[in-house]
Amino acid sequence: MKKNLGSLLIEQDIITMQVLEEALQRQVIFGGRLGTNLIEMGAVKEETLLKILASQHNVPFAEKHHFENLPQDALDSVPIELIEQHRIIPLKKERNKIVLAMRDPTRLDVIDEVSFRTDSVVKPAVASELMITQALERYYNLKREARYISVTTTPDQFDRTPGKEAEQVHDLEVHELLEEDALTIEDFSKSFMEVSNRDDVAHTIISGSLRVLDDVFMFILKGQGAMGWMSGGKLEPAGDFGSWNLTLESHSILSLIQESRTVFRGSGKDLYSTNSWLRTLSATPPEEITVCPLVLRKHTVSAIVGFSWNRKLEDEELEYLVRLMRKASIAFEILILKSKILML
């Protein structure tokens, strides 16, 4: 039985168990493959990782120069839907042979599908996730998928078309809903216990937050940057929210939340004047903006930015959001433990 990447790296004294555990934690929170997180941590050099993967799977590995100036006949040799679905890059096309860069060269189903669709012999080469992602953007303009949830469990309260004033429609029904059952959080406990990946956690957070907020935008906070992850409500953000990459400035509300690790709410107009990136979410500022962090092991790893269009949240609603994020933090801990079990 082939050993997994983590075990190989430890056996060869390239990383320690402590480093592996940190990488697994980052993988659960930030996504990506284990090797990508190790490279970003500076724990493993990209070339070292590729050599180990190539030896493990008995295939050649692709280096950076192999992705330079790819010929058009190679780029066109594989249908775009397969490239987008499987995140693969055809590096070379010679007669009836295609050299295919893959993150996981053991995916025989992908190799067989490409071979069948192109009527060619596919020669896999392992490549890092970073190389393939950069090539997908450079040659095919394919970026990380934006995730948006349209939740319809609450009445249609407002016209949230960007650039238009929010108009109240069913205010009484909304407040009746809030008073009766909107703050019941126990039904989300089971959802958090059953999550299988990071996106399941985010989906549950968004669904739960929309019980008290009108629109929710979830960000990953990583170092000095904030990346768009998932959003929900009625106001779909302009552009590809999943590819957002903001640099956190000292006066940014996300930067303050990252440092303080506490929930915040403030006037939409005031926050719009000091956080220009909010205008990309909506040209019109909401009545109130609420920002709630997700804290894991004393680090703010994510945060939700919530819009309330015509009212301010009550104290019990803020406490509800805090409890929701605490449950999400425990769900991440469970995923990290599952990853460690599979890796050891």
C-alpha positions as CSV (number, residue, x, y, z in Angstrom):
1,M,0.0,0.0,0.0
2,K,1.3,3.4,-1.0
3,K,2.0,5.8,1.9
4,N,0.4,9.2,1.9
5,L,2.3,12.4,1.3
6,G,2.4,13.4,5.0
7,S,3.9,10.1,6.1
8,L,6.5,10.2,3.3
9,L,7.6,13.7,4.2
10,I,8.0,12.8,7.9
11,E,9.9,9.5,7.1
12,Q,12.3,11.5,5.0
13,D,12.8,14.1,7.8
14,I,11.6,16.9,5.6
15,I,8.9,18.0,8.0
16,T,7.9,17.2,11.6
17,M,4.6,15.9,12.9
18,Q,4.0,19.4,14.4
19,V,4.4,20.9,10.9
20,L,2.1,18.3,9.4
21,E,-0.6,19.1,11.9
22,E,-0.3,22.8,11.2
23,A,-0.6,22.1,7.5
24,L,-3.7,19.9,8.0
25,Q,-5.3,22.7,10.0
26,R,-4.6,25.2,7.3
27,Q,-5.9,22.8,4.6
28,V,-9.2,22.4,6.5
29,I,-9.6,26.2,7.0
30,F,-8.2,27.7,3.8
31,G,-8.7,24.8,1.4
32,G,-6.3,23.6,-1.3
33,R,-4.1,20.4,-1.2
34,L,-1.8,19.5,1.6
35,G,1.3,20.2,-0.5
36,T,0.0,23.6,-1.4
37,N,-0.3,24.5,2.2
38,L,3.1,23.2,3.1
39,I,4.6,25.3,0.3
40,E,2.8,28.4,1.5
41,M,4.1,27.8,5.0
42,G,7.6,27.6,3.7
43,A,7.9,24.1,5.1
44,V,8.6,22.4,1.8
45,K,10.1,23.7,-1.4
46,E,7.9,23.2,-4.5
47,E,10.6,21.2,-6.4
48,T,11.1,18.9,-3.4
49,L,7.4,18.2,-3.2
50,L,7.1,17.5,-6.9
51,K,10.0,15.0,-6.8
52,I,8.4,13.1,-4.0
53,L,5.0,13.0,-5.7
54,A,6.6,11.9,-8.9
55,S,8.5,9.1,-7.2
56,Q,5.4,8.1,-5.3
57,H,3.3,7.7,-8.4
58,N,6.0,6.7,-10.8
59,V,5.3,9.6,-13.2
60,P,7.4,12.6,-14.4
61,F,6.8,16.0,-12.8
62,A,6.2,19.3,-14.5
63,E,8.3,22.3,-13.6
64,K,7.6,26.0,-14.0
65,H,9.3,26.3,-17.3
66,H,7.1,23.5,-18.8
67,F,4.1,26.0,-18.4
68,E,5.8,28.8,-20.3
69,N,4.6,29.6,-23.8
70,L,2.3,26.6,-24.2
71,P,1.5,25.9,-27.9
72,Q,-2.1,26.6,-28.9
73,D,-2.5,23.2,-30.4
74,A,-1.8,21.7,-27.0
75,L,-4.2,24.1,-25.2
76,D,-6.9,23.3,-27.7
77,S,-6.4,19.5,-27.6
78,V,-8.6,18.9,-24.6
79,P,-12.2,20.2,-24.3
80,I,-12.5,23.2,-22.1
81,E,-15.2,21.6,-20.0
82,L,-12.8,18.8,-19.0
83,I,-10.1,21.3,-18.2
84,E,-12.4,23.3,-16.0
85,Q,-14.0,20.3,-14.3
86,H,-10.8,18.4,-13.5
87,R,-8.3,21.3,-13.2
88,I,-5.8,19.9,-15.7
89,I,-3.4,21.5,-18.2
90,P,-2.4,19.9,-21.6
91,L,1.3,20.7,-21.9
92,K,2.2,19.1,-25.2
93,K,0.5,17.5,-28.1
94,E,2.4,15.2,-30.5
95,R,0.3,13.2,-33.0
96,N,-1.9,11.0,-30.9
97,K,-0.2,11.7,-27.5
98,I,-1.0,14.4,-24.9
99,V,1.2,15.2,-22.0
100,L,-1.3,16.2,-19.2
101,A,-0.3,18.1,-16.1
102,M,-2.4,16.9,-13.1
103,R,-2.6,17.5,-9.4
104,D,-3.3,13.8,-8.8
105,P,-1.9,11.5,-11.5
106,T,-3.7,8.5,-9.8
107,R,-7.0,9.7,-11.2
108,L,-7.3,7.0,-13.8
109,D,-11.0,8.0,-14.4
110,V,-9.8,11.5,-15.6
111,I,-7.1,10.0,-17.8
112,D,-9.5,7.6,-19.4
113,E,-12.1,10.4,-20.0
114,V,-9.6,12.7,-21.6
115,S,-8.2,9.8,-23.7
116,F,-11.7,8.8,-24.9
117,R,-12.8,12.4,-25.6
118,T,-9.6,13.3,-27.5
119,D,-8.9,9.9,-29.1
120,S,-5.3,10.2,-27.8
121,V,-2.9,8.5,-25.5
122,V,-2.6,10.5,-22.3
123,K,0.7,10.7,-20.5
124,P,0.2,12.2,-17.0
125,A,2.7,14.4,-15.3
126,V,2.3,15.6,-11.7
127,A,2.2,19.3,-11.1
128,S,1.6,21.5,-8.1
129,E,-1.8,23.0,-7.4
130,L,-0.2,26.5,-7.6
131,M,1.2,25.9,-11.1
132,I,-2.0,24.5,-12.4
133,T,-4.1,27.3,-10.9
134,Q,-1.8,30.0,-12.4
135,A,-1.9,28.3,-15.8
136,L,-5.7,28.0,-15.8
137,E,-6.0,31.7,-15.2
138,R,-3.3,32.6,-17.7
139,Y,-4.4,30.4,-20.6
140,Y,-8.1,29.8,-20.0
141,N,-9.1,32.7,-17.8
142,L,-10.5,30.2,-15.3
143,K,-10.5,31.3,-11.7
144,R,-11.7,29.9,-8.4
145,E,-15.5,29.3,-8.5
146,A,-17.6,32.0,-6.7
147,R,-20.0,30.4,-4.2
148,Y,-23.4,32.0,-3.7
149,I,-26.3,30.7,-1.8
150,S,-29.9,31.9,-2.5
151,V,-31.8,31.3,0.7
152,T,-35.6,31.7,0.6
153,T,-36.5,30.7,4.1
154,T,-37.4,34.3,5.0
155,P,-39.9,36.6,3.2
156,D,-38.8,38.9,0.4
157,Q,-38.3,42.0,2.4
158,F,-36.5,44.5,0.2
159,D,-35.6,45.3,-3.3
160,R,-31.8,45.0,-3.0
161,T,-30.8,45.8,-6.5
162,P,-27.4,47.6,-6.3
163,G,-27.8,51.3,-6.7
164,K,-31.4,51.5,-5.6
165,E,-32.8,52.5,-2.2
166,A,-33.9,49.6,-0.1
167,E,-37.7,49.6,0.2
168,Q,-39.5,47.9,3.1
169,V,-42.3,45.5,2.2
170,H,-43.1,42.9,4.9
171,D,-41.7,44.4,8.0
172,L,-44.3,43.0,10.4
173,E,-44.1,39.5,9.1
174,V,-40.3,39.5,9.5
175,H,-40.4,40.6,13.1
176,E,-43.0,38.0,13.9
177,L,-40.7,35.4,12.4
178,L,-37.8,36.7,14.5
179,E,-39.8,36.6,17.7
180,E,-41.2,33.1,17.1
181,D,-38.4,30.9,15.9
182,A,-35.6,32.7,14.1
183,L,-33.2,32.5,17.0
184,T,-33.5,28.8,17.6
185,I,-29.9,27.6,16.9
186,E,-30.2,24.0,18.0
187,D,-31.3,22.8,14.5
188,F,-27.9,24.0,13.1
189,S,-26.0,21.8,15.6
190,K,-26.8,18.7,13.7
191,S,-25.8,20.3,10.4
192,F,-22.4,21.3,11.9
193,M,-21.9,17.7,13.2
194,E,-22.5,16.3,9.8
195,V,-20.2,18.5,7.8
196,S,-17.7,16.7,5.5
197,N,-15.6,19.7,4.3
198,R,-15.0,23.4,4.8
199,D,-17.7,24.4,2.3
200,D,-20.3,22.5,4.3
201,V,-19.3,24.6,7.3
202,A,-19.5,27.9,5.3
203,H,-22.9,26.9,3.9
204,T,-24.3,26.2,7.4
205,I,-22.9,29.6,8.6
206,I,-24.5,31.5,5.8
207,S,-27.8,29.7,6.2
208,G,-27.9,30.3,9.9
209,S,-26.8,34.0,9.6
210,L,-29.6,34.7,7.1
211,R,-32.1,34.2,9.9
212,V,-31.1,37.6,11.4
213,L,-29.3,39.3,8.5
214,D,-30.5,40.2,5.1
215,D,-27.3,39.5,3.1
216,V,-24.1,37.8,4.2
217,F,-20.6,37.7,2.7
218,M,-18.1,35.3,4.2
219,F,-14.4,36.0,3.9
220,I,-11.2,34.0,4.7
221,L,-8.7,36.0,6.6
222,K,-5.2,34.9,5.8
223,G,-2.2,36.9,6.9
224,Q,-2.6,40.5,5.6
225,G,-5.3,39.5,3.1
226,A,-9.0,38.7,2.9
227,M,-10.4,36.4,0.3
228,G,-14.0,36.0,-0.8
229,W,-15.4,32.6,0.1
230,M,-19.2,32.3,0.1
231,S,-22.2,34.7,0.1
232,G,-25.9,34.4,0.5
233,G,-29.2,36.4,0.6
234,K,-30.8,38.5,-2.2
235,L,-27.9,40.7,-3.1
236,E,-25.5,38.8,-5.3
237,P,-22.1,40.6,-5.3
238,A,-20.9,42.1,-8.5
239,G,-18.2,40.1,-10.3
240,D,-16.6,36.9,-9.1
241,F,-16.8,37.0,-5.3
242,G,-14.9,33.7,-5.0
243,S,-11.8,35.3,-6.6
244,W,-11.8,38.4,-4.4
245,N,-8.4,39.1,-2.8
246,L,-8.3,42.2,-0.6
247,T,-5.2,43.6,1.1
248,L,-6.2,44.4,4.7
249,E,-5.3,47.9,5.7
250,S,-5.0,49.0,9.3
251,H,-8.2,51.0,9.3
252,S,-10.2,48.3,7.5
253,I,-13.1,46.8,9.5
254,L,-11.9,43.3,8.6
255,S,-8.4,44.1,9.9
256,L,-9.9,45.4,13.2
257,I,-12.0,42.2,13.6
258,Q,-9.0,40.1,12.8
259,E,-7.1,41.7,15.7
260,S,-9.9,42.1,18.2
261,R,-11.6,38.7,17.6
262,T,-14.9,40.3,18.7
263,V,-18.2,41.0,17.0
264,F,-18.8,44.5,15.6
265,R,-21.8,46.4,14.3
266,G,-21.9,49.9,12.9
267,S,-23.7,52.4,10.6
268,G,-23.6,51.3,7.0
269,K,-23.0,54.9,5.8
270,D,-20.1,55.4,8.2
271,L,-18.4,52.1,7.3
272,Y,-18.9,52.8,3.6
273,S,-16.9,56.0,4.0
274,T,-13.8,54.2,5.4
275,N,-14.1,50.8,3.6
276,S,-14.4,51.5,-0.1
277,W,-14.5,47.7,-1.0
278,L,-18.0,47.6,0.5
279,R,-19.3,49.6,-2.5
280,T,-18.5,46.6,-4.7
281,L,-21.0,44.5,-2.7
282,S,-23.7,47.2,-3.0
283,A,-23.7,50.8,-4.3
284,T,-26.2,51.7,-1.6
285,P,-25.1,51.3,2.1
286,P,-27.4,49.3,4.3
287,E,-28.8,50.7,7.6
288,E,-26.4,48.6,9.6
289,I,-23.4,46.3,9.0
290,T,-22.4,43.5,11.3
291,V,-19.1,41.8,11.2
292,C,-18.6,38.6,13.2
293,P,-15.3,36.6,13.4
294,L,-14.7,32.9,13.3
295,V,-11.9,32.3,15.9
296,L,-10.0,29.0,15.8
297,R,-7.2,28.4,18.3
298,K,-7.0,32.1,19.2
299,H,-6.7,33.1,15.5
300,T,-9.4,34.9,13.4
301,V,-9.5,32.7,10.3
302,S,-12.7,33.9,8.8
303,A,-15.4,36.5,9.2
304,I,-18.9,37.2,8.0
305,V,-20.0,40.7,6.9
306,G,-23.8,41.0,7.3
307,F,-26.1,43.7,5.9
308,S,-29.3,44.8,7.6
309,W,-31.2,47.0,5.2
310,N,-33.7,48.9,7.4
311,R,-33.1,48.0,11.0
312,K,-30.5,47.4,13.7
313,L,-29.9,44.0,15.2
314,E,-31.1,43.3,18.8
315,D,-28.6,42.2,21.4
316,E,-30.0,38.6,21.4
317,E,-29.5,38.5,17.7
318,L,-25.8,39.4,18.1
319,E,-25.4,36.7,20.7
320,Y,-27.1,34.3,18.3
321,L,-24.4,35.1,15.6
322,V,-21.6,34.6,18.2
323,R,-23.0,31.2,19.2
324,L,-23.3,30.2,15.5
325,M,-19.7,31.0,14.9
326,R,-18.6,29.1,18.0
327,K,-20.3,26.0,16.7
328,A,-18.6,26.6,13.4
329,S,-15.2,26.7,15.1
330,I,-15.9,23.4,16.7
331,A,-17.0,21.9,13.4
332,F,-13.6,23.0,11.9
333,E,-11.8,21.3,14.9
334,I,-13.7,18.1,14.0
335,L,-12.6,18.3,10.4
336,I,-9.0,18.8,11.5
337,L,-9.2,15.7,13.7
338,K,-10.7,13.7,10.8
339,S,-7.8,14.8,8.5
340,K,-5.2,13.7,11.1
341,I,-6.9,10.3,11.5
342,L,-6.7,9.8,7.7
343,M,-3.1,11.0,7.4
344,L,-1.6,9.0,10.2
